[in-house]
Each structure stands twice: as C-alpha cells, then as structure tokens.
Amino acid sequence: MPYDAFTHVDYWVFDLDNTLYPPQARLFDQIERLMAEYVMRELRVDAQTAHNLRKKYWKEYGTTLAGLMHVHDVDPDPYLHEVHQLDLSHIEASPALRAAISALPGRKIIYTNGSRAHGEGVSNALGLGGAFDAIYGVEDAGYTPKPDRAAFDKVFTADGIKTERAAMFEDDIRNLAIPHQLGMRTVLVGPAASAPHIHHQTEDLTAFLTQLVR
C-alpha cells in the first residue's frame, strides 16, 4: 500500500453509488428501473426506447438527467425525487468502513451525481450518518454532472477544497480525469482499469482505507 502517497491529503472526496457500497447491493438496478419508468411516462415512449435513451444520455451527457434537461427541458427536481425512491432495507451497516473513514485526517465529503437526499439516505443506511462533514448532490453543482469540469469546480469551490491536498474515490473512471488534472490523488473503486489519470485501484474500499490509517 503506497501510504506515503496520501500523507499530504487533508480532503477526502467520495462518490456514493457503487463506491461507498459494492455493486452487489444492486441499488442501481432500482435506480435504472425508476429512470426508465420516468422516461417512458414523461416522453411517452416504450420500454426499449426509454432504455436506449437512458444509456445514450448517460454516455453523451454524463447522466440521464443531464440529457433529459438538455434535449427535453425536463424539470430536474421531480425527476431526482422519483428516481431515488429506493428500498434500502437490505443495505447492511458497515462499522468497519465507518471506522476507517472516521480515522482519516481532515475533511471528508460525499459528492454524488444523484441527489443530496439520496446521498443522505444511503449513507445513513450504511451506518455512515455523521461520518462526513458534508454531502453534495448534483443540485449543488447546478445540475451539471460529473465528469464536467464545471461541476467539480462548483462543488470544490463551495466546500473550500484545496485539490492539491485532496483525494477522490470513484467507481466511474470518467469522473477521475478532472480530479487528476486538478492535482488530486485518484482511486478507482472497482475492477482494475488502465488509464493515466488513475493512481490507485481497489475493489475493497474498507481494506484500502484501513491500510491508510494504520
């Protein structure tokens, strides 16, 4: 573990979905179903068209919501509320993850492309309530999603993050390119992938953080 690579870090930025919890939790399955239902109803299209649009907008605009706003002038707040009405009853609290995050020196935040309320709900279900100094959602970036540079600039400026002393943990490799450019240590949480803007990779966030705070 390259412990020395993190000794300068005073700001710890964590994505939420498939980062603070593993993909096996299947929360995004629920979100994708709710997004498809929303697109079907609001755009009056069939299920396959809704699925194709959801994937197309995620790829081209960073999130389905960004595409819906850009192409169809969708109101973001009702959408964000609806697609985050999730069943969290199967999510288990992680005392080990909470302990590892709490032991990190400095300021710790969640920054998700979902809503702030979604960040609060999932972090509470994980037993991480109060472990973070702040939770930011896409609304805090003016509904501009990661990986857009403007989104990072808005959230990091609002929080006062000094990026040269910060680390970013993300499951989406696209969302680590700008943090790398800003001088942050970047950690891909998920299967290994090769890219010049990835400093570290782990499929076990708790183990990774635990080694950092020994």
C-alpha angles and dihedrals in degrees: 000000000000094000091163090061090069103039091100094051117114098156122059118192120191130189113217117215115069088354108070088030127031124254088248087077086073094209091139089059087064093045093050091050092050092046091052091049091050093049092047092052100040097041095033095231133137125261096263093049090049091050092049093048092048091054093042094052093045090054097043102035105024095250137032088242093056090054093047091050094046099043104027104023092237118182104244101208100063089044093052091048094049100045093050097056092116137168103238096170094109095052111108123211115247111214090177092056091046091051092049093049093045090053094056111108117240135007122347126195141170116226115185136172085223123077125292089242089055089052091051094047096048095042090052091050088053090053091249098119108138093011092105130062092217142357120215127192134189090273089064088060092052089261090296106133134218129288089048111103091224091060094055092044092053096048096040092048092048091051095042094237117173099213096201086064097042141093128207126207116197141156094207110076091205091063094060098059096081094042088054090051089050091057099258126143106248127212122187109210106205140036116354116272131174118233133136092238094058114091099173139009133200138165091198111059094179093054092045093052093042090058090051094056101043 
